[in-house]
Amino acid sequence: MAYENVILVADSSEERRREFGLALYKGGYEVINAVNGEEALRFTAGLNPTLVISHTGLDGMDPLEFCRKVKGTGIDVPPMLILSEETVEIPDDLEEGDFYSLRTSGLDSSVFLYQVRLLLLTRHLGGELSDSIDRLYGDLTRIAIGDLLRILLQFQITGHVQLTLGPETGLWFEDGEIVNAHWGSAVQGRKAFNRIAGLRGGAFQLTLESSPEQRVIDADLATLVSDAVEEKFQLDEIFKRLPPLNSRIEIRMAGEFFNTQFTDAQRGILTAVRGAKNFAELLDLVPATDLEVLEAVEALQERGIIVFHEPEHRIHVVTDSTCDLHPTIVRRDGVTVVPLSVLFGTKVFKDGVDLMPDDFYSMLRESEDFPSTSPPGKGEFLDVYRRLAGTGDIISLHISSAQSLTYANAKEAAEEGQAEFAMLREEAGSMRAPRVRVVDTRVNSVGLGMLVRFANRMARKGLGVDEIGDRLESISGRFRFLFLVDTLEYLKKGGRVGGARAFIGTFLGIKPILAMEDGEVQAVDKARGGRRAQPKLIELLKEQISTDTPVFGVVAHASAPKWGARLTESVSNTFTIEELFEGEIGPIVGAHAGPGTVGCVLFAPDAEELELLKADS
């Protein structure tokens, strides 16, 4: 294992230096010892170690004092790991992410080595560690998935990468090689890997553990990535030619059926059709790769052997890109997303089209220009409504009118186009004019995204656009939407502070707890230090929602995977969860909230709503 890492072990106990030094040496690290605080400071400044491990038994200097003195030297501070018989609380004046604490009582040397490896790997992946140093939180806005895979191969990692896209989505590694991939419970192997390799943005968690599964993937990384990139390009083109994924498929055993020599993929499709409720489920059930399945579907459709039936009494769900729904969910549910624009200086980008979250947060960190945003124009909504009006009614859900003109432009387009939409419906063979309902949701980001999911579920259960719209307006008014920002600077520059103006200019270290209320940002409380803010946020939610009531929820973050994971765990452990989504704050809301933001939306439905909003079984 080729490591070029120097680790400084600062401890006055010869026995402990020998024990931990030997474990590190066996792990392939070069170890330098310091026997007191003065020596530790001198070696840290002179040798620039990759990691400093200091014990509370260090003579002449408490480890926290040692940490502060290292910071005071002005050198780049290496990560510091404090070992102690008891848990050490890292004070607020020391930045989280630079300092970690481990109890030595009962600490096995192999576990210790595992935790050190994970800590050092964090620097390469731009990630963050759990407090117990047994899990790494990363984000694909900070590192591209291809780079992530290459680093894990370079470090010969054996472990599991779980993606927050779903509870069963991730990759297994053995000595850096990918041995299996899973996308939900039904899709594994190369098929799952190709889907994962196409992801941009989203959080992941890395744990170092052996795979409990047999090796399924045996190709090298270069081949896997090359094939996945080629497949994604072709898939994007084929999807444009095929009906939406919520269509039902029927087999017609006539014409060429009995004279056709079917391929393996085609036989898989014909076998799976009867057990699949729609095209999306069929795509998961057939073992062949997505590209092979779609090519086979096209061939069978051309021969008339399979026929698509799009949903009857169709309701089209339209939203805007502030919903921050993952593209895979948008495609699966047949949602139409109208993009807002992000402006960096003189450059204009379409959110989700030519600007994805990974590009955006990279630009936000590096650009001297503060981004601004602009809504879609009335003409863009007219184009979308014209395209959809011939085949169904439309419910159009948008970001709070208090924060954007998006809703106003959509509303104007719906009113102006009524006569034209009726004509388009008549040309399609129906005398009933389409109903276009535009909803001001009074929320944004993942709160809007959750309402879009609810709209789809109610439409599938037979509700009309007006009933769906009325229910969504009632539901959004009962959302409990709290969030924390790393700094109020972005809200201030973007003019989105609303009732949070009172917190501008507060003392360093104070974290405001903000809420979306009546469509605007309001200040509801504050806490000193980031570690105290989330527990306070949970307490505020408990004041508004019973912990015994079933709730729907969503947790999201802006390039802050560790904080997102912490909040997800706290929400899951506190409330009775019916369904909890995880999301990522995208460019539009991220431009105003800023990186480091993390938030939560909870909704407690009544009994009737609970049945309407549940996911299809």
Secondary structure by P-SEA (a helix, b strand, c coil): ccccbbbbbbcccaaaaaaaaaaaaaabbbbbbbccaaaaaaaaacccccbbbbccccccccaaaaaaaaaaccccccbbbbbcccbbbbccccccccbbbbbcccccaaaaaaaaaaaaaaaaacccccccccbbbbbcccccaaaaaaaaaaaccbbbbbbccccccbbbbccccccccccccccccaaaaaaaaaccbbbbbbbbccccccccccccaaaaaaaaaaaaaaaaaaaaacccccbbbbbbcccccccccccaaaaaaaaaccccccaaaaaaaccccaaaaaaaaaaaaaaccbbbbccccbbbbbbcccccccaaaaaaabbbbbbbbbbcccccccccccccaaaaaaaaacccbbbbbbcccaaaaaaaaaaccccbbbbbbbccccccaaaaaaaaaaaaaaaaaaaaaaaacccccbbbbbbcccccaaaaaaaaaaaaaaaaacccaaaaaaaaaaaaaacccccccccaaaaaaacccccccccccccccbbbbbbbcccbbbbccccccccaaaaaaaaaaaacccccccccbbbbbcccaaaaaaaaaaaaacccccbbbbbbbcccccccccccccbbbbbbbcaaaaaaacccc
